[in-house]
Every structure is written in C-alpha cells, then in structure tokens.
C-alpha cells in the first residue's frame, strides 16, 4: 500500500535541520509499517527497537544520557547493527516509545550531541501524552501525525491508480467526464464501507473479503475500548465508553449538536467533560465547535458550550453504527444514512488533512440554519456544506452569505453533483474532498479574474 506521508518522511530525511522524529497517530493507523517501509526503501539498514515487546531495553536509558553508550547496549542486546562510521545509512526506529519516557527524554541528546543519527519514533497520541517524561524534549524533536488512509490512498491500494492519477491531474473547474465520475462514485461507496484503517483496506483490496473486513473493524473498535481503561481516573472509564457508543446517535439527528442526555439520562457536562476530552486527546474523536461569526482567527469566535463530535474514521463510524456493508449496493443509502453523518465525517477527515485549523460549524436558531463546517484558509473563512441527497438547495449557505456579505469570498458545497462554479458557489463532488484546498484556490483565482 502507498501512503502519501512517505513524501513527508523523505523531506525529513533530506532536511539539513533534521531532528529526531515522532510519528503520532491513533492505534492501528499504520505507523510502524510506514517507518519500516520507509527504511526499506531509503536506507541501507534498519535498527528496530520495540519497548512494548522488549521492556528490558528500557533499562539502558535509566542511568545515562550518553547516546553512544545507549546505542552500544541496544546493539549488543538485540544483535542489530548501527555503523558509527556511516550513521546516515541506518534508520533507528524506537517503537511504542510512550512505554519508555526516558527514551523520549533522550531524544534531546540525539538532537544536540549526535545529529548525524537518523532517529524516528512511533507512539500512540494518547500514550505520548500520558507518558509524561520528566523533561519532554521541547524544540528538539519533529512531529508528523498520520491519520487513516485517505480516499486517494484507498484508490491506489485498490488497484485504481489511474483514477487517483486523474484526480491529481485536475487543473480547472469543469465537469468530470462520466468515464471517471461514475467509477469514482462507486469506489467512494466502497471507501465508506472499509474506511481508511490500513488493515481494513487490505482485507478488502487484497482478499475482497467483507466478513474479514467487518471482523477487522470490530477488533479495532474493541482494542480502542480496552484502551479506555488506561484513563488515569478509573471512574471515568464507563463515561468514556458511554460517550463513544453515543456518537452514532448524536450524528443521526437533524441537529447534530452534542447533547449529554443522549449519552445518559440526566448526564451533565461537568460530569463528562474529562471523559470527552480524553477521547479528543487520544485522537479518536474530533470536537467541532460552533462559531459565532466568520472572523480571524477562527478560534477566537468559538462558542465553547456547543459542539459536534465526529470519529477518527468513517469506516469505524459505519461499523460502530452497525450499518451493514450491504448498504453499499443500495443506491445512495450509504451517503444519506444517519442524516448524511458518514458523508460529513468523511469530508471532515479530508478537510482536517488540508487545513491547519480544525474546522468549526455555524448555526442560527429561530429559524434554524446550519452550515456544516467553517474552514480557515489563509486569511479567509469559508462556509462548507455537505449534501448527500439529490436535493442540493443550500438555504443555510444562502443565509450565511446574506448575513456576512462581502466577508464571504466563496461558498463550498460537497455533493453527488459534478464539479462546477456557479457565481460564488463551488460544488465539489464528494470523491474530490482530498483536493478541496486546490479546488478552492482555483475557484478563488477564477472569481478574481
């Protein structure tokens, strides 16, 4: 399988200012595979140390910060080789680094004293946050976060490199020919079923085994739920589980604002805030705040009392929702089920990969208007709607434009319709969500001309 993050790793390898790298991401998102594959392609040698499989390695970091001595001990204990006269030939991988806080701390000395070594680490977002090394090497490490596979990566894994190449080649706002539009629409339904977790994608793309894919997604959900027990306060464990299981119900409503009583009758925010924050810190959920106005920076206009909660992966949301893969063959059902929640979750995943600030949403009460997402692109705040049905009338986008006028340079709608620009309304087919930033740039340039 091909991951686009490989190019980021290559830039890190070739950088004159390279620091030890920490690859972050939720469990089972493919961090270890990516680092090993990167080493296989671009290095002569790999030295791999897993602190979970080999807890005995931890002792080498306890009594010394001398990098050469630590590496000597690791090589003798593991039988692996790191050539001191040719350090750039080896990628040193510390896996499950959250299990060894002293190793995290030692990255500072790799950076300061032995920058010639290429060191990359993998760890869960949550684990790194919880490990609390005595002195985190602030400013001495680089970070790269990887998420689930994107739709483009799914296409490449599925043997549809021609479709992925076509998406990448689009350089103007004009209708996608049916020869590409129709298969892309069908492949997107597949992606809604598998999601982007690498093992789930592989079970479909290599074996075409729906039962295996379902089993894989169930196992991943089960592993996450076992992780809930790692919360430092045991009384929060059942609360985390209740919030997690309530997400499909939260998103199945017309108004997707998170409501605590959907979690449990009589539940109050103050009782569940810590549990909810744990899920967000672990990277398993995305909290999208309501915004009061399209101002800069986008975070300055957050209404902290109102938010929507989405999941890290659309396939996991489908599995947790118990929506059977057979919906794949039922027209638009995957797109419209749960009031379009799968489509919204998918679009959010794509937007989050492309824009630095987490998207927000905008809503007005009496009468009710809601714009699914607001994105900050450079110094512009743009409203985004996700439409999963054939009716794409955008009343909320229209209202948003009426209310904020010239502040709104462009309105964006994701739907099952073709690519086009109508005045200041850009319609992007759902399968082009990975290219939103590029398409928005082209549309803004077209409007300026």
N, C-alpha and C positions, 0 to 999 in steps of 0.2 A: 504494500500500500504506500501511496505517496502522501507525505504531509508537507504543506506549504511552509511550515515552521522550519523545515530543513534549510531554507534560504537564509532565515534569520540566524540559525546556528553557524552557517558558513560565514556570514558577515562578522559574527562574534569571533570566530577562529582567525579571521584575517585582519582583525582590528589592531591597530598599534596601541590602543588603550585598553586592551583586553583585561578583564578582571575575572576571578572565579565566577562561574555562572550557576545560578539556582533556577532550575526548571520547575515551575509551580503548576499545579492543576489538581482537579479532583481525582480521587482514586479511579484506576482503570481507564484513564483517558489516553494512555499510551506513552507516558513519559520515559519509562525505561527502554521500551522498544525504540523510541526515537533517538535516544542517546547512543544506544548500541549500534543502530543502523548508521547513524552519523559517523561514529568511529570506524565502522567497517568501510564506509565509502571514502573517507577523507583522511584517515590516519594509517600509519603502518602497524600500529599496535594499540591494544586496549588493556587498561588495568582497571578491573571492575571490583568494587568492594561494597557489599550489601550489609548494612548494620543491623537489619532485621534478621537475615539468615545467619549472620556471624556476629553475635553480640560480643564475642571475645575481642573483636577488632577495636572496640570502644576503649579498652584499657591503654592503647597506645597513645591516646590523646589526653590522658588524665594528668600525667606528670611532666609533660614537656610541650613547648610550643615550637620546638625545633623541627622545621618541615622535613629536612633531610633525614633526621633520625626517625621520624614518624613513618616516612616512606620506606626506609630501610626495614623497619619492623614489619610493615604491611607486606612487603615483598617476601620476606623470609617466611611469614606465617601462611601466605597464600600460594607461594610458588610462582607468582607473576613477576613480570619484568618491566621496569621503567628505566630507560637508558639515561644516565645522568649527563652523558656527553652529547645526547641528542633528544632533549626533553620535548621538543616540538613534534616528535614523531609519535608520541603516546597521548591518548586521551585518558585522563584519570577520572573515573566515574565513582562518586560516592552516592550510593542509592539508599533510599529511606533515611536520609540524613537527619530527619527530625528525631530519629531514635538515638542520636549521639550529639547532644547540644555542644559538647566540647569540640567536635569536628566542625560544627557551624562556626564556632568562635575562631578556630584555627584558620579559617579561610582568610581572615585578616592578614595572617603572616604569609600565606601563599601569595597574597596580593603585594605585600610590602617587600618581602625578602626574596621570594623566588617567582617573580612574574613570568619566568620562562616556561614554567609548567602550565599545561592546559588542563584546567580542573572544571568539571561540570558535575552538578549535583541534582538529584531528583528527590522531591518530597511532596507530600500532600500539603495543600494550602493550610488545612487545619493543623496538621502535625507541626509545621514550621511555626505557626502562631502559638501553639500550646507548649512547644519545647522550651521556650524562654531561656536561651543560653545566657550565662552570666553577663556576657557583653556581646550583643549582636554586632556583627561587623558592618556597621552602617557606613555606606560610602565605599566599602571595599569589595562589594560583590555586585554583579549584574543580575537582573531578573528577566526571565522570559516565562510568560504564562501561556500554557496551551489549553485549549478547550476541546470539546468534541469535534469530530471531523465535520467540516462544512459540506454543503451540498456539492460544491465543486470537487472537493476531495472524494466524496462518495461516488461521483460520476467517474473519476479516474480509477477508483478501486473496482468499480462495476464493469470496467472494460469499455466505458463510453468516453474515452479520451478525446474523440472527435467533437462530442458535444461540449466538453469542458473547454476545448480549444476555441470553439465557436463563441462561447460566452465571453472568453477572454479577448476575442478579436473585435467585439462590437465597439465601434468608434463614432457612432452617430445615433441620434434619436430617431429611429424609424422602425416600422413594423418588422417583427421577427417572421421570416417565412414559415409557412406551415410545416415544411420538411424538418425544421428544428423545433418549432413551437410545440407541436403535438407530442413528440417523444420526450421533450423536456418536462412537459406537464405530467406525463405518465411516470417518469423517473422521480419526480418530486413526490408523488404519492408513495412511491416505494420508500423514499427517504423519511417520510413522516412515519412509516411503519418501523423501519430499522433504527432511526435516529443516527447519531454520529459517534456512539461509543465504538471504538475500533473492533472489539470482539464481536459485537452485534453485526457490524457491517461485514466483517469477514465471514460470519456464519451464513450470511445471505449471498454475498458476492462469490464466494468460493464453493459453497455447498448447496445453495438455493434451498436451504432447509428452514422452513418457517418455524417448526416446533423447536428446533435448536436455538433459533434467534429469540423466541419467546422465553426459553429457558435461560439463556444468557442474560437477557434484560432483567428477569426475575432475580437471578443471582446477584446482579449488580445492585439492584434495589435492596436485597437482603443484606449485602455487605455494608451498604450505607446505613441501614437501620441498626446493624450491630455497632457501627461507629458512634451512633448516638450515645451509647453507654459510656463513651470516653469523656463525656462532659464532666468538667471538674466538680459540678454540684449534682449528685445523684438524683435529687428531687426534680431536676429539670429534664431528665431523660424521657419520662412519659409525655411531657409537654412538647418536646421536640417532635416526638413520634406523632402526636395528635395534629400538630401544625402541618407536618409533612403529608400526612394522609388526607388532610382537608384541602390541599391545593387544587385537585380536580374539581371539587365542589365550589371552591372560591371562583374558579375561572369559568364555571358552567353558567354563571349568572350573567344577565344583560349588563348590569353594573358590576364590574369586576373588582371594585374596591375591596380590600381585605377587611373581613368582618370577624372579630374574635369569637362571636357567639356561634359562627359556623364551625369553629374548632371544637367548642364545648359549650353547652348551655350555661349561661351565667359567667363565661370567661371574661376577664378584664385585661386590658392592655398591660397594666403594671405587673400582672402575674406571669405573662407570657413573653414579655419584651426580651428577656435574656435568652430564652429558648429560640426565639425567632432570629435574634442577632447571631446566635451560634450557627444556624443554618446558612445565613448570608456569609459569615466569616469563613465557613467551610467551603464556600463556593458552590454549594448545592442549590441555592436559590438566588434569584435576583430580585431586589426590592426596588420598585419603580415608584418614586414619589410623585404626588400630584404637584403641578407647578401653578403658581397663581398668575404668572404673566410671562411672555416670551422675552425676558431680559437677560443681560450678561453680567456675571457668569450664570449659567443655568441653575447652579446650586443655590444661588442667593434667593431664589424665588420658590424654594421648596416649602410645601405645606407638610410638616412632619407628622401630622395626625392622619394623613390619608395616603395610602399607597396600594399598589398591586404587587402580587407575589407570583413570580414565574419560576420554572425549573431550569436546571442547567442544560437539559437536553430534551428535544421534542419527542424522541423515541421513548425515553424514560417516562415522560408525562403520559404518552399514549398507553404504556404498559401499566403504570400506576392507576390510570383511569379505567383499566380493564376493557378498553376498546379493542375488539378482536381485529387481527390483520385482514380478515375477510372484507372489512370496510374498504380496503384498497380497490376492490373490484366494483364498488357501488358508486359510480359517478363521482360527484363532488363531496361525498359524505365525509371523507377524512378532513376536508378543508372547512366544512360548515359545522361539524360536530362540536358540542360544548361551546356554542355561540362563537365559533371560529377561534377557540383558545389555542389549538395546535398551530394554526397559522400565525397567530400573534406571537406565540413562544418561539417559533421558527424565525420570524422576522427579527425579534429582539436579539436572538443569538447572532444573527448576521450583522445587525447594527452595532452590537457591542464589540465585535471584532474590528470594526472600521472607524469608530469614533472614540476619542479619548474619554469624554464624559459619559457616564451612564445615562441613557435616555430617561426622560420623565414622561408624564402624561398630563393632559389638560382637561378639565371638566367644568361645566357650568350647571347650576341647579335651577329649576323652575323658570323656564322649561329646561329639560335635560339635554345637554350637548356634551359629547366627549370625543376628544381626539386621542387615539390610542397611544401615540408617542410624540414627544418633542425631542429633536436632536440638536446638539450644538455642533455646527460645522464651521470651524474657524470662528468668525465673529457673527455668524448668522444662526438664528434659532428657527428651525423649520418644523412645521407640523406634519405628522405622518399618520395616515390611516391604513388599516389592514382590512380589506374586503374579501370575504371568502365565497360570497354568493354572486349570482349573476347581476343582482341589483347593486350597482356601484354608486348610486346617488350619494354624494358626500355632504350632507346637511351640516355636519359639525365642522368640516373644513371650510365650508362657506361662511358659517357663523364666525369662525376664528378669524377669517380674512376681514369680515365686516367690522369686527371688534378691534383688530390691531392694525388694519390698513397697510400702510407702506412699510411697516416693520416686517411684513411677511413677503420676502422676495420670491418664495417658491413654496407651493404645497405639494406634498408627495402622497400618492396612493398606491399601495400594493394590492393587486387583484389578479384574477384569472384572465383579464383582458390583455391586449397586446401593448407593446411599448409605444407611447406617444406623448406629445406635449401639447396640451390644449391651453392656450394663454399661459397662466402661471401654474397650471395643474399638471404635474408629471405622473403619468400612470406607468408603473413598473410591474411587469409580470412577476408573480411570486418566485418563480425559479431564478430570477435575476437579483435576488436580495443580496447575494455576496458582492454585487457590483454597484450597490446603492451610491456609495461615495463618488465613484467615477461617473455614473449617470447623472447624479445631481450636479456635479461640476460641469458636465456638458450642457445640461439644461440651463444653468445659470449663465453660462457663456452665450448660449443661443439667445436668451432673453435680453442680455446686454447689447447684443448686436442688432 
